[in-house]
């Protein structure tokens, strides 16, 4: 066949040979990624028929199977043992975080007036959530910008783990650094939640500290017709604690991504910086966070990035020093 020998078979003109070559190449590409395509189809069917993955375990299973599928057709294949070694502690620590986060308001009463006063002082007497919803929100109507805000909000539950998976697959050393920074940021926020539980705008409104506002994200689940979403991802769902609001991890994670990829983003840095800006607007407009929560989330991400990188570098130096003393570097298992 011309795709392998470069010679057109007898009886075929050049156009027919080109079509055969293209068909052979398409089939070879499909065969190479068949397991990844099967994973994508299975995930799509699960979301359509059952709903979004509703637990931390399900999300990690989805990511893990995707990583295994992405390497199943390669000559070496995915190192599933390395996958287990790297991702199981990641999963267990985040599950521990989920368990502890639900107790954020058990020790102290939630705060709200400092956040309200700060936002009103900065924005001329009216909290920006109230202003934005007065301008843009219509009860019972989902505008295009509501769908956009909903999509941005949901990336919080997906993007960090997709980024971690890509790094694990293609830049394993960067994965280890990213996972460390991500966990350090998460548990720094958890400590603050225990010491300073705080109400988000929608709950402040329900308790009379703000004029009436809507919890738009919960309403959007009705419009997108995924029944299990509100009970899983909303401020009262499995992945949230309504008084774990200061700092905003929804704001902190995008800022951590910006800082982590800033040097390598090159001329696309401006696009990278749009993510925390879009998330900030979403959180304020939908009533999920005050502006001060977001600013503190950005500050936490910046501090963790600086201190966490120094701690990681120090650990790596000691690890490599011990490996050198034993007569060589630690063996590296390719992802």
N, C-alpha and C positions, 0 to 999 in steps of 0.2 A: 504494500500500500504506500502511496506517495508520502504519507505522514511519517513513515519510518525509513524509507529508502531514498526519497527524493525523486523517484521515477514514476511517471504517470503510467498506470496499468494499461495494457492494450485494450482498445475499444472505448476508452474514456477520453473525452476531451478535457481541456484544462479546467473548465468550469465545474464539471462533474467531479473531477479529482479534488478540487478545492472544497466542494461540499462534503465529500467523504472525509477529507482531512479535518474539516471543522467539526463534523459529527463525532469523529474519533476523539478529538481533543475535548469536546464537551462531555463525552461519556467518561473519559479518563478523569476529568475534573470532578464530575459527579461521583464517580467511584471512590476517589480519594477522600472526599468529604462526606461520604454517605452517613457515617455515624453522627457527625455533627448536624447534618440535616435531619436525621431521625430524632436527635435530641431537641432540635428547634421545633419540629412538628409536634412532638409529644408535649413539650412545654406549652405551646400554643393551645393545644386541645385541652390540657389541664386547666388553663386560665379560662377558656371559654366555657367549659362544661362544669368545672368545680369552683373556680374563682382564683384569686391571687394566692400564692403560697402564704399560709396563715400562721406560720411559726418560724422561729429562728432556725430550727432543724430543717424545715422544708427548704428554706432559702439556701442553706449551705449544701443540702443534697442537690439542689438544682445547679448550683455553681460547680460542685464537685463532679457531677455527671457531665456537665459541659466541658470541663477540663479534660476528663478522661476521654470523652468523644472527640475532642479536638486533636488528641494525640494517638487515637486508636489505629489510624491508618498509616502512621509514620513507620519507618523501618525499626525504630527503637521502641516506639509506643510511650504512652504516658507512664511516668514512674509513680504508680499508685501508692507505693510505700512512702515516697517523699510527699505525696499529696496528703496522706494521712498524718505524717509527722508534722507537716507545716500547718495544716488547716484544723486539726483536732484541737490543739490548744487555743487557737483563734476562736473557734466555736465555743469551747467550754468557758472561756473568759467572758465572751459576750453574753452567753447564757447566764452566767453568774451576775453580770451587770443587770440583765433584765430582771432577775430575781430581786436584787437589792433596790433597783430603781423604784419598784412599786411601793417601797416604804419611805419614800422621800418626805412625805408629809406626816409621818408618824411621830417624829421627835419634837418638831416645832410647828407653830401655826404658820400658814402660808402668808407671805408678804404681798402687798399690792400697791400701797400708796407711793412708795419711792419710785416705782416704775411709771405709775400714772403721772406723778408730778414732774418727773424728768421729761417725759414725752410732751406733756402740755407746755412745759417751760421752753423747750427747744422749738416747738412748732406753734408758738403764738397763742397758747391757751386751749387748743383742742388737740387731743391725741390723734395722730395721723391715721390710725385704723378707722376712727369715726369719720374723718374727712374723706378718705378714699372710698369707704363704703357708701357714703352719701353721694359721691360723684359717680361711682361705677357699678354699684350693686343694685339689682332689681330682684326682689323676693320672687322665687318660683321660676325665674328666667335664667338660663345659662348662656351668657354672652361668650363670644370667642375668647375674650381675655380671661374669662373664668376657666375655660378648658385649658388655656395656656398656663394659668396659675396652678391648676390642679396637676398638670403634667410636671411642672417644675417641682412642686411639693413632693410628688411621688419619687422623684429621682433620689431623694435622701435615702430611701430604702433599697435602692438598686445600684446606683453609680459607685459607691465605695467598694462594693464587693465585685463588681465588674472590673473596676480598676485593679483591685487586688488580684483577681484571676488573670488578667492580661499580664501584669507584672510577674506573677508566679510562672507563667508560661514562657515569657520572653526575656525577663530581666530578674532572675531569682534573687539576687542580692538586693535589688531595689524593693522587691516584695517584702523581704525581711525588715528593711528599714521602715517601709510604709506601714506594715502591720504593727510594728512597735509604736510608731507615732500615733496611729489611729487608736490603739488601745490606751495609750497614755492620755490622749485627749479625752477619750470616753470616760475614763475613771477619774480624771481631774474634774470633769463636769459632775460626775456622780457624787463626789465629795461635797461639792457646792450645793447640789440639790438637797443633801441631808442637812447642811448647815443653814441654807437659805431657800426653803421651799417658797415658790412664788406662783401667783395666778397669771395665766395668759389673758389677753384682752377679752376674749369671748366669755371667760369665766368672771372676769372683773365686771363686765357688763351685766351678767346674770345676778351679781351680788350688789349692784347699784353703784359701783365705783366709776362706771363709764355710762354714757348714753347707750341706748339699745344698739347692739351690733349682732351680726349673724356669724355663725360658725360655717363658713362657706364650704370648706373641704367636705364636711359631712353631707351637706346638701348636694355636692357634686357627685357623690357616689350614687345618688338616685338617678342623676342625669346620664351617667356613663353605664348604669345598669349592671354594676357588679355588687351583688347583695352583701357579700362577706367583707367588703373593703372597710366600711365604716367601723365594724367591730374589731378590725385588726389594726388599721393604720391611723385611726382618728386619735384625737387627744385623750380619749377615754378607752382606747383599744389596747390590744395585746402589746403593741410596740411603743406605747406611750404612757406617761404618767402626767395627768393634767397640771400638777404643781411642780413638775420638773421642767421649769421654764428658763431659769437663769443659771448659766448662760444657755443660749440656744445652740444645740448641736446641729440643728438644721442649717444654721448659719456657719457654725464652726467647721463642719466637714468640707463645704466648698472652699472656704479660705485655706484649709490645710492642703487641699488639692492644688490650689493656685500656687502656694508657696513650694510645694513638693515638685511641681513640674515647671516652675518659672524659668529656670535656667535652660531647660531643654526645649521649651516651647518656641523660642526664637521669635520670628515675626508674627506668630499666632498668639502671642501673649495677650493681646487685647481681647481676643475671643475667649481665652481662658478666664479673664477677669470678668466677663459678662455673667458667668455662672453665679458667683456670690451676690452680684447686684440683682440678678433676676430672682434669686432665692429670697433676698432681703425684702424686695417689693412684695413678693408672694406672701411671705410670713406676716407682714404688716397688714396688707389688704385683706387677707382671709381671717384675720383676728387671732392668729396662732401665737404671735409674739409681739412684744413692745420693741421699739427701736433700741432701747437700752439693752434688751436681751441680746439683740443681734450684734451690737457693738462689743459687748462682753464676749460673745462667741468668737468674734474675729480676734479679740485680744487673747483669749485662751489659746486659739489655734496658733497665733504668732509666738507666744511664749513657749508653748509645747514644741513647736517646730525648732526653735533655737536651742532650748535646753535638752529636748529629746535627742536631737542630732548629736549634741556634744556627748551625751551619755552613751549613745549607740557607738559613736566613733571610739570612745574610750574602751568600751567593751570589746570592740573588734580588735583594737590594738593588743589588749591583753590576751584575747583568744589566739590571735596569730602568733603572739610571742610564745605562748605555751606550745602551740603546734610546732614552731621552729625549734623549741628546746627538745621536742621529742624526735626531731630529725626530719621534719617536713610538714607541709601544710596539711590541714584536714582534708580528707577526700571529698570531692564535690560530686554530688549526684545530679545529673542534668534533669531539669524539669521537662 
